[in-house]
Amino acid sequence: MPLTENIKTKLKALPDEPGCYLMRDRDGKIIYVGKAASLRKRVRSYFRQHTKRTAQPKIRSLISSIADFDIVVLKSEAEAILTEGKLIKEYRPHYNTLWKDDKRFVMIRVDVQHPFPTIGKCRIKKKDGAAYFGPYTSGMAAKVAVEFLERRFGLRRCRPREPDADTYKHCSNDIIANCSAPCVGKVTQEEYRLRVEDACAFLRGERMEMLKELRAEMETAALEHRFEDAAALRDMLLHLHHAVKEKAKVRKSPKMKQAEARLGLKELKKQLKLTAEPRVIECFDISNISGTNSVASMVCSVDGVPYPNRYRRFRIKTVEGADDPRSMAEVVRRRYSRLQRENKPMPELVMVDGGITQLRAAKAELLALGLDDLPIVGLAKRYEEVVWDYESNSGNLVLPRHSDGLTVVTRLRDEAHRFAITYHRDLRRQRIMESRLDEIPGIGNAKKEMLLKHFGSIVRLSRATVEQIAEAPGIGTKTAELIRSELDKK
């Protein structure tokens, strides 16, 4: 089947960035969801003649069904993996389901309610009182973390709920696997549970000194020419770092967060050459899928900690298509012109998610508003660099890795991205639900607008009973039943 002009145009515009792609059939239905480290290379590969000739039959069947596609640009391949799984669960595309590609990611489970808890891997989170960590994009990282914690803290591997002397008769884990053997009283229940708590603390990122100890062991082994031992420790260190730093949910006490945040603000003041600590920072991000339903988010931190009460979200009104710089300019103009009109205080620092192009577009709007002295920077995706646009500063600023200043800006940037994606997903679901109304016989634009006006939103309409829908002007019982039936479809 020859390529349509629409597909040719989209193929030319594909970015060389990580993300997800959604293949659609002639009816616009999503039939396959995939991920890619490079959307340009991966999506284009489907439409090459060589692929159509040599691919497996199931791939050729998919290709012959593709009439259109959309993309979601993301910040990393790891994020693409997680987003792919969420999209598959949301849309249940035919080919993903056919190939049993349901993407359940590995989690680490600690059965903290048992007298002598064990630690293990799972793929389904249940409401069973256990502690769950993850999900992890790397199953190997989770496996290494479980084995490391079992050995490091002497956690048992046997299955009985309450192991005893009979269990010990058939077990040698205290000899070969460093088990603390609570079954025969080598440690008390209280001592064992302290070990479990330390293991959970490590998974939360609160025992990072253990990684430093492993690194020291690795360096010692290398100096002593025990290169196989050093290589094994290096691989373990990499997997543990991935498990703890990237995917474990870090939960620190509010006081600790606040103390680190204040240190981060002091560092930002020094590194960015600000006149005062940026107590209030506002950060912007743009989200769209193939240029449709473009939205923006603005999140705010106060004293270095995200402050949800000040979050704002915007629908892009003046820009068509995927044009992030112009979209960024629009929301910056709308945000700060409104603060000027309402005579409200400005933030001490403005941050945009993106490189020099987005930064210059935003800065031009601030200059047009007379806000020349309002500090503004960008945060580039690659290498987490702070992007400048000042004559006195040449080149990007790379904040020290794991520094408190970098933590403040990356946490806020990630929060802006999450908030924008959530808003975009809500609008997309609303659009899909509204489109179902168009497919119902007798429901035209006028009645659809009347229904939305009567109920206030598509969400409220979706929750209404047949009797409540029938009460809307111009809607009878039969039409209400059709509407209810359509909205009940997944």
C-alpha positions as CSV (number, residue, x, y, z in Angstrom):
1,M,0.0,0.0,0.0
2,P,1.6,3.4,-1.0
3,L,2.3,5.9,1.7
4,T,-0.2,8.7,2.1
5,E,1.0,12.3,2.0
6,N,0.0,12.6,5.7
7,I,2.4,9.7,6.7
8,K,5.2,11.1,4.4
9,T,4.9,14.5,6.1
10,K,5.0,12.9,9.6
11,L,7.9,10.7,8.7
12,K,10.0,13.7,7.7
13,A,9.2,15.5,11.0
14,L,10.1,12.6,13.3
15,P,12.6,13.7,16.0
16,D,15.7,11.8,16.8
17,E,14.6,11.5,20.5
18,P,13.2,8.7,22.8
19,G,9.5,8.2,23.1
20,C,6.5,6.0,22.2
21,Y,4.6,5.6,18.9
22,L,1.0,4.7,18.4
23,M,0.0,3.0,15.2
24,R,-3.6,3.5,14.0
25,D,-5.8,1.7,11.4
26,R,-8.1,3.2,8.8
27,D,-10.8,3.8,11.5
28,G,-8.3,5.7,13.7
29,K,-8.2,3.0,16.2
30,I,-4.8,2.3,18.0
31,I,-3.6,-1.1,16.9
32,Y,-0.1,-1.1,18.3
33,V,2.0,0.8,20.8
34,G,5.8,0.7,20.8
35,K,8.8,2.4,22.3
36,A,12.0,3.7,20.8
37,A,15.4,5.2,21.8
38,S,15.1,7.1,18.5
39,L,11.6,7.7,17.2
40,R,13.0,8.7,13.8
41,K,14.9,5.5,13.2
42,R,12.3,3.2,14.7
43,V,9.1,4.5,13.1
44,R,10.7,4.9,9.7
45,S,11.8,1.3,9.8
46,Y,8.2,0.2,9.5
47,F,7.7,1.9,6.2
48,R,10.9,0.6,4.3
49,Q,10.4,-1.8,1.4
50,H,13.0,-4.1,2.9
51,T,11.0,-4.4,6.1
52,K,7.8,-5.2,4.2
53,R,9.7,-8.0,2.2
54,T,11.7,-9.6,5.0
55,A,9.9,-9.1,8.3
56,Q,8.1,-11.9,10.1
57,P,4.4,-12.4,9.1
58,K,3.0,-10.8,12.2
59,I,5.1,-7.6,11.5
60,R,3.9,-7.6,7.9
61,S,0.3,-7.9,9.0
62,L,0.8,-4.9,11.3
63,I,2.4,-2.8,8.6
64,S,-0.4,-3.5,6.1
65,S,-2.9,-2.3,8.7
66,I,-1.2,1.0,9.5
67,A,-3.0,4.1,8.1
68,D,-1.7,6.7,10.5
69,F,0.5,7.1,13.6
70,D,1.1,9.4,16.5
71,I,4.2,9.9,18.7
72,V,4.9,10.9,22.3
73,V,8.3,12.5,22.8
74,L,9.8,11.6,26.2
75,K,12.9,12.5,28.1
76,S,14.6,9.1,28.3
77,E,14.4,5.5,27.1
78,A,13.5,4.4,30.6
79,E,10.6,6.8,30.7
80,A,9.5,5.5,27.2
81,I,9.5,1.9,28.6
82,L,7.2,2.9,31.5
83,T,4.9,5.0,29.3
84,E,4.6,2.2,26.7
85,G,3.3,-0.1,29.4
86,K,0.8,2.5,30.6
87,L,-0.5,3.1,27.0
88,I,-0.8,-0.6,26.3
89,K,-2.9,-1.1,29.5
90,E,-5.0,2.0,28.6
91,Y,-5.8,1.2,25.0
92,R,-5.2,-2.6,24.8
93,P,-4.1,-2.5,21.1
94,H,-4.9,-5.5,19.0
95,Y,-1.4,-6.4,18.0
96,N,0.1,-5.9,21.5
97,T,-2.6,-8.1,23.0
98,L,-2.1,-10.7,20.2
99,W,1.6,-10.9,20.9
100,K,1.0,-11.0,24.6
101,D,3.0,-7.8,25.1
102,D,1.4,-6.5,28.2
103,K,4.6,-5.0,29.8
104,R,4.3,-5.7,33.5
105,F,7.4,-4.4,35.2
106,V,9.3,-6.0,38.0
107,M,8.8,-4.7,41.6
108,I,10.5,-5.7,44.8
109,R,8.1,-6.9,47.5
110,V,8.8,-7.1,51.3
111,D,6.1,-9.0,53.3
112,V,6.5,-6.7,56.3
113,Q,3.4,-8.1,58.0
114,H,5.0,-11.5,58.5
115,P,6.8,-12.3,61.8
116,F,10.1,-12.9,59.8
117,P,9.7,-11.0,56.5
118,T,11.3,-12.1,53.3
119,I,12.2,-10.1,50.2
120,G,11.4,-11.0,46.6
121,K,10.4,-9.9,43.1
122,C,6.8,-9.7,41.7
123,R,5.0,-8.1,38.8
124,I,1.6,-7.4,40.3
125,K,1.1,-5.0,43.2
126,K,-1.6,-6.2,45.6
127,K,-3.4,-4.7,48.6
128,D,-1.9,-7.2,51.0
129,G,-0.1,-4.9,53.4
130,A,3.4,-5.6,51.9
131,A,5.9,-2.9,51.1
132,Y,6.5,-2.5,47.3
133,F,9.4,-0.8,45.6
134,G,9.6,0.1,41.9
135,P,8.6,-0.6,39.2
136,Y,12.0,-1.2,37.7
137,T,12.8,-0.9,34.0
138,S,15.7,-3.4,34.5
139,G,14.6,-6.8,35.8
140,M,18.3,-7.6,36.3
141,A,18.7,-4.6,38.6
142,A,15.8,-5.8,40.8
143,K,17.2,-9.3,40.9
144,V,20.7,-8.1,41.9
145,A,19.2,-5.8,44.6
146,V,17.2,-8.7,46.1
147,E,20.2,-11.0,46.2
148,F,22.5,-8.3,47.6
149,L,20.0,-7.4,50.4
150,E,19.4,-11.0,51.3
151,R,23.2,-11.6,51.8
152,R,24.0,-8.2,53.3
153,F,21.3,-8.3,56.0
154,G,21.0,-12.1,56.5
155,L,17.4,-12.2,55.3
156,R,15.9,-15.7,55.0
157,R,15.0,-17.3,51.7
158,C,12.8,-20.1,53.0
159,R,9.0,-20.0,52.4
160,P,7.4,-21.0,55.7
161,R,5.6,-18.2,57.4
162,E,7.2,-18.9,60.8
163,P,10.4,-21.1,60.3
164,D,11.4,-23.3,63.1
165,A,13.9,-26.0,64.0
166,D,12.3,-28.5,61.6
167,T,12.7,-26.0,58.8
168,Y,16.4,-25.6,59.7
169,K,17.0,-29.4,59.4
170,H,16.5,-29.2,55.6
171,C,18.3,-25.8,55.1
172,S,21.9,-24.7,54.8
173,N,21.3,-21.1,53.9
174,D,23.0,-19.9,57.1
175,I,26.2,-21.5,55.7
176,I,26.1,-20.8,52.0
177,A,23.8,-17.8,51.7
178,N,24.6,-15.8,54.9
179,C,21.1,-16.3,56.4
180,S,20.8,-15.0,60.0
181,A,18.8,-18.2,60.9
182,P,16.0,-16.7,63.0
183,C,14.4,-20.2,62.9
184,V,16.9,-21.5,65.5
185,G,17.2,-18.3,67.5
186,K,20.5,-17.0,66.2
187,V,18.8,-13.6,66.0
188,T,15.7,-12.5,67.8
189,Q,12.5,-11.4,66.0
190,E,13.3,-7.8,67.0
191,E,16.9,-8.0,65.6
192,Y,15.6,-9.6,62.4
193,R,13.0,-6.9,61.8
194,L,15.7,-4.2,62.2
195,R,17.6,-5.9,59.4
196,V,14.5,-5.8,57.3
197,E,13.9,-2.1,58.1
198,D,17.5,-1.4,57.0
199,A,16.9,-3.2,53.7
200,C,13.8,-1.2,53.0
201,A,15.7,2.0,53.9
202,F,18.3,1.1,51.3
203,L,15.6,0.6,48.6
204,R,14.2,4.1,49.5
205,G,17.6,5.6,48.9
206,E,18.4,6.2,52.6
207,R,21.5,4.0,52.9
208,M,23.7,5.3,50.1
209,E,26.8,4.8,52.1
210,M,26.5,1.1,51.3
211,L,27.2,1.9,47.7
212,K,30.3,3.8,48.7
213,E,31.5,0.8,50.7
214,L,31.0,-1.5,47.6
215,R,32.9,1.0,45.5
216,A,35.8,1.0,48.0
217,E,35.8,-2.9,47.9
218,M,35.9,-2.8,44.1
219,E,38.9,-0.3,44.1
220,T,40.7,-2.4,46.6
221,A,40.2,-5.6,44.6
222,A,41.5,-3.8,41.5
223,L,44.6,-2.6,43.3
224,E,45.3,-6.1,44.5
225,H,44.9,-7.4,40.9
226,R,41.8,-9.4,41.8
227,F,40.3,-8.3,38.5
228,E,37.5,-10.8,38.4
229,D,36.3,-9.8,41.8
230,A,36.6,-6.1,40.9
231,A,34.5,-6.7,37.7
232,A,31.8,-8.6,39.6
233,L,31.6,-5.8,42.2
234,R,31.5,-3.2,39.4
235,D,28.6,-4.9,37.8
236,M,26.8,-5.3,41.1
237,L,27.4,-1.6,41.8
238,L,25.9,-0.5,38.5
239,H,22.8,-2.6,39.0
240,L,22.3,-1.4,42.5
241,H,22.8,2.2,41.5
242,H,20.2,1.8,38.8
243,A,17.7,0.1,41.2
244,V,18.1,2.7,44.0
245,K,18.7,6.0,42.2
246,E,16.4,5.7,39.2
247,K,13.3,3.7,40.1
248,A,13.0,3.2,43.8
249,K,10.7,5.7,45.4
250,V,12.8,7.9,47.6
251,R,11.0,9.0,50.8
252,K,12.9,11.3,53.1
253,S,11.6,13.1,56.1
254,P,10.2,16.6,55.5
255,K,12.9,18.2,57.6
256,M,15.6,16.5,55.6
257,K,14.0,17.6,52.4
258,Q,13.7,21.2,53.6
259,A,17.3,21.3,54.8
260,E,18.7,19.9,51.5
261,A,16.4,22.3,49.5
262,R,17.7,25.3,51.3
263,L,21.3,24.2,50.6
264,G,20.3,23.8,47.0
265,L,18.9,27.4,46.9
266,K,22.2,28.8,48.3
267,E,24.0,26.8,45.6
268,L,21.7,28.1,42.8
269,K,22.2,31.7,44.0
270,K,26.0,31.3,43.8
271,Q,26.1,29.3,40.5
272,L,23.5,31.5,38.7
273,K,24.9,34.7,40.1
274,L,21.5,35.8,41.5
275,T,21.1,38.7,43.8
276,A,19.1,36.6,46.3
277,E,18.2,33.0,46.9
278,P,15.4,31.9,44.5
279,R,12.8,31.2,47.2
280,V,10.0,31.0,44.6
281,I,10.8,29.2,41.3
282,E,8.3,28.7,38.5
283,C,9.0,26.1,35.8
284,F,7.2,25.5,32.5
285,D,6.8,22.4,30.3
286,I,5.0,21.8,27.0
287,S,3.2,18.5,26.1
288,N,1.6,17.4,22.8
289,I,1.1,14.3,20.7
290,S,2.0,14.9,17.0
291,G,1.1,18.6,17.5
292,T,-2.5,17.9,18.8
293,N,-4.0,19.0,22.0
294,S,-0.9,21.1,22.9
295,V,-0.9,22.0,26.6
296,A,1.5,23.5,29.0
297,S,2.1,23.2,32.8
298,M,3.6,25.6,35.3
299,V,4.7,24.2,38.6
300,C,6.2,26.1,41.5
301,S,8.6,25.5,44.3
302,V,8.7,27.5,47.5
303,D,11.9,27.3,49.5
304,G,13.1,24.6,47.1
305,V,10.1,22.3,47.7
306,P,7.2,21.8,45.1
307,Y,4.1,23.7,46.2
308,P,1.1,22.2,44.4
309,N,-1.3,25.0,45.4
310,R,0.5,27.3,42.9
311,Y,0.5,24.9,40.0
312,R,-1.2,26.1,36.8
313,R,-2.1,24.5,33.5
314,F,-2.7,26.0,30.1
315,R,-4.3,25.1,26.8
316,I,-2.2,26.4,23.9
317,K,-4.5,28.9,22.0
318,T,-2.4,30.7,19.4
319,V,-0.1,27.9,18.1
320,E,-1.0,25.1,15.7
321,G,1.1,22.0,15.5
322,A,4.1,20.9,17.5
323,D,6.0,24.2,18.0
324,D,7.4,24.2,21.5
325,P,9.2,27.5,21.4
326,R,6.1,29.5,20.3
327,S,4.0,27.5,22.7
328,M,6.4,28.4,25.5
329,A,6.3,32.0,24.5
330,E,2.5,32.0,24.7
331,V,2.2,30.6,28.2
332,V,5.1,32.8,29.6
333,R,3.3,35.9,28.1
334,R,-0.1,34.8,29.6
335,R,1.4,34.0,33.0
336,Y,3.4,37.1,33.6
337,S,1.1,39.6,31.9
338,R,-1.6,38.4,34.3
339,L,0.6,38.8,37.3
340,Q,1.4,42.4,36.2
341,R,-2.4,43.2,35.7
342,E,-3.2,41.8,39.2
343,N,-0.2,43.4,40.7
344,K,1.1,40.2,42.2
345,P,4.7,39.4,43.1
346,M,7.0,37.8,40.5
347,P,9.1,34.6,41.2
348,E,12.8,35.0,41.9
349,L,13.6,32.5,39.1
350,V,11.8,31.3,35.9
351,M,12.8,28.0,34.4
352,V,11.8,26.4,31.1
353,D,12.2,22.8,30.1
354,G,14.3,22.8,27.0
355,G,17.3,24.3,25.3
356,I,18.3,27.7,24.0
357,T,15.4,27.9,21.5
358,Q,12.7,27.6,24.1
359,L,14.7,29.8,26.5
360,R,15.1,32.7,24.0
361,A,11.4,32.5,23.0
362,A,10.4,32.8,26.7
363,K,13.0,35.5,27.4
364,A,11.7,37.6,24.5
365,E,8.2,37.7,26.0
366,L,9.6,38.8,29.4
367,L,11.5,41.6,27.7
368,A,8.4,42.7,25.8
369,L,6.6,42.9,29.2
370,G,9.3,45.0,30.7
371,L,10.6,42.2,32.9
372,D,14.2,42.5,31.9
373,D,15.5,41.8,35.4
374,L,13.5,38.6,36.0
375,P,16.1,35.8,35.9
376,I,15.3,32.9,33.5
377,V,17.2,29.8,32.6
378,G,16.5,26.6,30.6
379,L,17.2,23.0,31.7
380,A,18.4,20.9,28.7
381,K,17.4,17.3,28.5
382,R,20.9,16.1,27.6
383,Y,23.4,16.0,30.5
384,E,21.0,18.0,32.7
385,E,22.7,21.3,31.7
386,V,21.4,24.7,32.8
387,V,21.1,26.8,29.6
388,W,22.1,30.5,29.8
389,D,21.3,33.3,27.4
390,Y,23.3,36.1,28.9
391,E,26.2,37.9,27.2
392,S,28.3,37.6,30.4
393,N,27.9,33.8,30.5
394,S,29.2,31.7,27.7
395,G,28.3,28.1,27.4
396,N,26.0,26.0,29.5
397,L,26.3,25.5,33.2
398,V,26.8,21.9,34.5
399,L,25.9,21.7,38.2
400,P,27.8,19.1,40.2
401,R,26.2,15.6,39.9
402,H,24.1,14.7,43.0
403,S,24.4,18.3,44.2
404,D,21.5,19.9,46.1
405,G,21.2,22.6,43.5
406,L,20.8,20.1,40.7
407,T,18.3,18.2,42.8
408,V,16.1,21.3,43.2
409,V,15.9,22.1,39.5
410,T,15.6,18.6,38.1
411,R,12.9,17.7,40.7
412,L,10.9,20.7,39.6
413,R,11.4,20.0,35.9
414,D,10.3,16.4,36.3
415,E,7.2,17.6,38.3
416,A,6.4,20.1,35.4
417,H,6.6,17.2,32.9
418,R,4.4,14.9,35.0
419,F,1.8,17.7,35.5
420,A,1.7,18.5,31.8
421,I,1.5,14.8,30.7
422,T,-1.4,14.2,33.2
423,Y,-3.3,17.3,31.8
424,H,-2.7,16.1,28.2
425,R,-3.9,12.6,29.0
426,D,-7.1,14.0,30.6
427,L,-7.8,16.1,27.5
428,R,-7.2,13.2,25.2
429,R,-9.6,11.0,27.2
430,Q,-12.2,13.8,27.1
431,R,-11.8,14.2,23.3
432,I,-12.2,10.4,22.8
433,M,-15.4,10.4,24.9
434,E,-16.8,13.4,23.1
435,S,-16.1,11.7,19.8
436,R,-18.3,8.8,20.9
437,L,-21.2,11.2,21.1
438,D,-20.7,12.1,17.5
439,E,-21.1,8.5,16.5
440,I,-24.5,8.2,18.1
441,P,-27.4,8.5,15.6
442,G,-29.3,11.7,16.3
443,I,-26.5,13.4,18.3
444,G,-25.1,16.3,16.2
445,N,-23.0,19.3,17.3
446,A,-25.9,21.2,18.7
447,K,-27.1,18.4,20.9
448,K,-23.6,17.6,22.0
449,E,-23.0,21.1,23.1
450,M,-26.3,21.2,24.9
451,L,-25.4,18.0,26.7
452,L,-22.1,19.3,27.8
453,K,-23.7,22.6,28.9
454,H,-26.4,20.8,30.8
455,F,-23.9,18.5,32.7
456,G,-21.0,20.9,32.8
457,S,-18.4,18.4,31.5
458,I,-18.0,15.1,29.7
459,V,-16.9,13.6,33.0
460,R,-20.2,14.4,34.7
461,L,-22.1,13.2,31.7
462,S,-20.2,9.9,31.8
463,R,-21.3,9.4,35.5
464,A,-25.0,10.1,34.8
465,T,-27.7,7.5,34.8
466,V,-30.1,6.9,31.9
467,E,-32.8,8.8,33.8
468,Q,-30.5,11.7,34.5
469,I,-29.4,11.9,30.8
470,A,-33.1,11.8,29.7
471,E,-33.8,14.9,31.8
472,A,-31.5,17.0,29.5
473,P,-33.4,19.2,27.1
474,G,-34.2,17.5,23.8
475,I,-33.1,14.0,25.0
476,G,-35.6,11.3,25.4
477,T,-35.3,7.9,27.1
478,K,-34.3,6.0,24.0
479,T,-31.6,8.5,23.1
480,A,-30.4,8.5,26.7
481,E,-30.1,4.7,26.6
482,L,-28.0,5.0,23.4
483,I,-25.7,7.6,25.0
484,R,-25.3,5.5,28.2
485,S,-24.5,2.4,26.1
486,E,-21.9,4.3,24.1
487,L,-20.2,5.9,27.2
488,D,-20.0,2.5,28.9
489,K,-17.7,1.2,26.1
490,K,-14.0,1.1,27.1
